[in-house]
């Protein structure tokens, strides 16, 4: 809880400083836009955090979002599937890919870094191939207006992606912090061998974490596709895996595994979006966005390392 409190205080200070420097930060338009982006990035970041808690990593998120978005477009515009079927299909694919990751990691004993790095390359390539490397839009596909309202509309003035994030966060908080499965995730992350000797089916736990991350990435992929209204297979989702990892690390998820919280991940996502908003509002060159994010992640990992060293000395 100390980590979450510390990052929350940093977030409050950052918001106060940004608002003081540029009052537009607290304008309704900017707050709604920021909430929308927090929702879009927050959903898949929770999945990334779950994987990190198990001492894993998922580098395929961005490419999976591109593939998922392209499949959503194709399912509606070329295959003419009813929109509920198209949505279920678009969610099933990343879950199957997550299952493949889990099998390769738990059964074949491949390193998560290598498995998901290969996924990053493969899924991006497949997305470009099935689209002939062209940007595709939804056009006048049947069911598009309904889906667009559900994906990028508002509920009482609140962006739908943010509404979905809140719902998913509550569910995942209960799963991670109030269930036996959640305790297993932490146990596997802290010491997989000890968890296995304690009777935990570690392979099932780790594999399910990647499936869950795939589901959340699939939801984000659909929302991003409707947010942009078209999908560019070469750029959609670029570096999003870094956003997810950065948000999780900033929110208190240790890259060693076994630590993290849903609240912390949400604060981490919000902090990253506020930082990006600060760059835009203060007129800082947008080319520094990644430099700022990289610096923040470095500070987060360094802080985690210092905390771990202090604990070991005790």
C-alpha positions in Angstrom: 0.0 0.0 0.0 3.0 2.3 0.6 3.9 2.1 -3.1 0.4 3.1 -4.2 0.3 5.9 -1.8 3.6 7.3 -2.9 2.7 7.2 -6.6 -0.7 8.7 -5.8 0.9 11.6 -4.1 3.2 12.1 -7.1 0.1 12.0 -9.3 -1.7 14.7 -7.3 1.4 16.9 -7.3 1.8 16.5 -11.0 -1.9 17.3 -11.7 -1.6 20.4 -9.4 1.5 21.7 -11.2 0.1 21.0 -14.6 -3.2 22.7 -13.8 -1.3 25.7 -12.3 0.9 26.1 -15.4 -2.1 25.6 -17.8 -5.7 25.9 -16.4 -6.9 24.1 -19.6 -5.8 20.9 -17.9 -8.9 21.0 -15.7 -11.3 21.9 -18.5 -14.2 19.5 -19.1 -13.0 18.7 -22.7 -9.5 17.8 -21.5 -10.7 15.8 -18.5 -13.1 13.8 -20.7 -10.4 13.2 -23.3 -7.9 12.1 -20.6 -10.5 9.8 -19.1 -11.1 8.2 -22.5 -7.4 7.6 -23.0 -7.0 6.2 -19.4 -9.8 3.7 -20.2 -8.2 2.7 -23.5 -4.8 2.1 -22.1 -5.8 1.0 -18.7 -7.7 -2.2 -19.7 -4.7 -3.9 -21.4 -2.3 -2.5 -18.7 -4.2 -4.5 -16.1 -3.6 -7.6 -18.2 0.1 -6.7 -18.5 0.2 -6.3 -14.7 -1.3 -9.7 -14.1 1.4 -11.3 -16.2 4.1 -9.4 -14.4 2.8 -10.5 -11.0 3.4 -14.1 -12.2 7.0 -13.0 -12.9 6.3 -13.0 -16.7 6.3 -10.4 -19.4 4.1 -9.8 -22.5 5.8 -7.9 -25.4 3.1 -8.8 -27.9 0.4 -6.5 -26.7 0.8 -3.8 -29.3 0.9 -6.2 -32.2 -2.0 -8.2 -30.8 -4.1 -5.0 -30.7 -3.3 -4.3 -34.3 -4.2 -7.9 -35.4 -7.3 -7.8 -33.2 -8.4 -4.5 -34.7 -7.8 -5.7 -38.2 -9.8 -8.9 -37.6 -12.7 -6.8 -36.2 -12.7 -4.7 -39.4 -12.5 -7.8 -41.7 -15.2 -9.7 -39.7 -17.7 -6.8 -40.2 -16.8 -5.5 -43.7 -15.7 -8.7 -45.6 -17.2 -11.6 -43.8 -20.4 -9.6 -42.9 -20.7 -11.4 -39.5 -23.4 -10.1 -37.1 -21.7 -7.6 -34.8 -22.1 -9.8 -31.6 -20.4 -12.7 -33.5 -17.7 -10.4 -34.8 -17.0 -9.1 -31.3 -16.8 -12.7 -29.8 -14.5 -13.7 -32.6 -12.3 -10.7 -32.0 -12.1 -11.5 -28.3 -11.5 -15.3 -28.9 -8.4 -14.8 -31.1 -6.2 -13.0 -28.5 -7.4 -15.5 -25.8 -6.2 -18.4 -28.0 -2.9 -16.6 -28.7 -2.6 -16.0 -24.9 -3.2 -19.7 -24.4 -0.4 -20.5 -27.0 1.9 -18.2 -25.0 1.0 -20.1 -21.8 1.6 -23.5 -23.3 5.0 -22.5 -24.8 6.1 -21.0 -21.5 4.8 -23.7 -19.1 5.0 -26.9 -21.2 8.0 -26.2 -23.5 9.7 -24.1 -20.9 10.5 -21.2 -23.2 11.3 -17.8 -21.7 8.3 -15.4 -21.7 10.5 -12.7 -23.2 11.3 -14.8 -26.2 7.7 -16.2 -26.7 6.1 -12.8 -26.6 8.8 -11.1 -28.6 8.2 -13.6 -31.3 4.4 -12.9 -30.9 5.2 -9.2 -31.4 6.8 -9.9 -34.7 4.4 -12.6 -35.9 1.1 -10.8 -35.1 2.2 -7.6 -36.7 3.3 -9.4 -39.8 0.0 -11.3 -40.0 -2.0 -8.1 -39.5 -0.1 -6.5 -42.4 -0.5 -9.6 -44.6 -4.3 -10.1 -44.2 -4.8 -6.4 -44.9 -2.4 -6.2 -47.8 -0.5 -3.7 -45.6 -3.3 -1.2 -46.1 -5.3 0.9 -43.6 -8.8 -0.5 -43.4 -11.9 1.3 -42.0 -15.4 0.1 -41.0 -17.2 2.1 -43.7 -20.9 1.4 -43.6 -20.6 -2.1 -42.2 -23.8 -3.5 -40.7 -23.8 -3.0 -36.9 -21.1 -0.3 -37.0 -23.2 2.5 -35.5 -24.3 0.2 -32.6 -20.8 -0.9 -32.0 -19.4 2.6 -32.3 -21.9 3.8 -29.6 -20.9 1.0 -27.3 -17.2 1.4 -27.9 -16.6 5.2 -28.2 -19.8 6.8 -26.9 -20.5 8.2 -23.5 -22.6 7.2 -20.5 -23.9 10.3 -18.6 -21.0 12.2 -20.1 -18.4 9.6 -19.1 -16.5 8.0 -22.0 -17.4 4.3 -22.5 -13.8 3.1 -22.4 -13.5 4.6 -18.9 -16.7 3.0 -17.8 -15.4 -0.4 -19.0 -12.2 0.2 -17.2 -14.0 0.8 -13.9 -16.1 -2.3 -14.3 -13.1 -4.5 -15.3 -11.0 -3.0 -12.5 -13.6 -3.9 -9.9 -13.9 -7.4 -11.2 -10.1 -7.9 -11.4 -9.6 -6.4 -7.9 -12.0 -9.1 -6.6 -10.2 -11.7 -8.6 -6.7 -10.7 -7.6 -7.1 -9.6 -4.0 -10.1 -11.5 -2.8 -9.9 -14.9 -4.4 -7.9 -18.1 -4.0 -6.8 -17.7 -7.7 -5.4 -14.3 -6.9 -3.3 -15.7 -4.0 -2.0 -18.4 -6.4 -0.9 -15.7 -8.9 1.1 -13.9 -6.2 2.5 -17.2 -4.9 3.7 -18.3 -8.3 5.3 -14.9 -8.9 7.1 -15.0 -5.5 8.4 -18.5 -5.8 7.0 -20.9 -8.4 8.8 -23.9 -7.1 7.5 -23.4 -3.5 4.0 -22.8 -4.9 4.2 -26.1 -6.8 5.3 -28.0 -3.7 2.4 -26.4 -1.8 0.0 -28.1 -4.2 -0.6 -25.2 -6.6 -1.0 -26.1 -10.3 1.6 -23.5 -11.4 1.3 -24.3 -15.1 -2.4 -23.7 -15.1 -2.0 -20.5 -13.1 0.7 -19.1 -15.4 -1.1 -20.2 -18.5 -4.4 -18.7 -17.4 -2.7 -15.3 -16.7 -1.7 -15.1 -20.3 -5.2 -16.0 -21.5 -6.6 -13.4 -19.2 -4.1 -10.8 -20.5 -5.2 -11.8 -24.1 -8.8 -11.2 -23.2 -8.1 -7.7 -21.8 -5.9 -6.9 -24.8 -8.7 -8.1 -27.1 -11.1 -5.7 -25.4 -8.6 -2.9 -25.8 -8.1 -3.8 -29.4 -11.7 -3.4 -30.3 -12.0 -0.1 -28.4 -8.9 1.3 -30.1 -10.3 0.3 -33.5 -13.4 2.3 -32.9 -11.5 5.1 -31.3 -9.5 5.6 -34.5 -12.3 4.4 -36.8 -9.8 2.6 -39.0 -6.8 0.3 -38.4 -3.3 0.8 -39.8 -1.6 -2.6 -39.5 1.9 -1.1 -39.4 1.3 1.5 -36.7 -1.8 0.5 -34.7 -0.7 -0.3 -31.2 3.0 0.6 -31.7 4.8 0.5 -28.4 1.6 -0.1 -26.4 3.3 -3.0 -24.6 5.7 -0.5 -23.2 2.8 1.6 -21.8 1.3 -1.5 -20.1 4.7 -2.5 -18.6 5.4 1.1 -17.5 2.0 1.5 -15.9 2.3 -1.8 -14.0 5.9 -1.0 -12.8 4.9 2.5 -11.8 1.9 1.1 -10.0 4.0 -1.2 -7.8 4.3 -4.4 -9.8 7.7 -5.8 -9.3 9.4 -7.2 -12.4 10.6 -10.0 -10.1 7.0 -11.0 -9.7 4.8 -11.6 -6.7 3.9 -7.9 -6.1 1.3 -5.6 -7.5 -2.3 -4.3 -7.2 -5.1 -3.2 -9.5 -5.3 0.2 -7.8 -1.6 0.7 -8.4 -1.8 -0.2 -12.1 -4.7 2.3 -12.5 -2.7 5.0 -10.8 0.3 4.2 -13.0 -1.8 4.4 -16.2 -3.3 7.8 -15.0 0.2 9.1 -14.2 1.5 8.2 -17.7 -1.5 9.9 -19.4 -1.1 13.0 -17.2 2.6 13.1 -18.1 1.7 12.9 -21.8 -1.0 15.6 -21.3 1.5 17.8 -19.6 3.9 17.5 -22.5 1.1 18.6 -24.9 -0.3 21.4 -22.7 3.1 22.9 -21.8 4.2 23.0 -25.4 7.1 20.5 -24.9 8.0 18.8 -28.2 6.0 15.7 -28.7 9.2 13.9 -29.8 10.1 13.8 -26.1 7.0 11.7 -25.1 9.0 8.4 -25.2 11.9 10.0 -23.5 9.6 11.1 -20.6 8.0 7.7 -20.4 11.4 6.0 -20.5 12.7 8.2 -17.7 9.6 7.5 -15.6 10.0 3.7 -16.0 13.7 4.0 -15.2 12.9 5.8 -12.0 10.2 3.3 -11.1 12.5 0.3 -11.6 15.3 2.1 -9.7 12.9 2.8 -6.8 11.8 -0.9 -6.7 15.5 -2.0 -6.7 16.4 0.4 -3.8 13.4 -0.8 -1.8 14.3 -4.5 -2.4 17.9 -3.8 -1.3 16.7 -2.0 1.8 14.5 -5.0 2.7 17.3 -7.5 2.2 19.6 -5.5 4.5 17.0 -5.7 7.2 
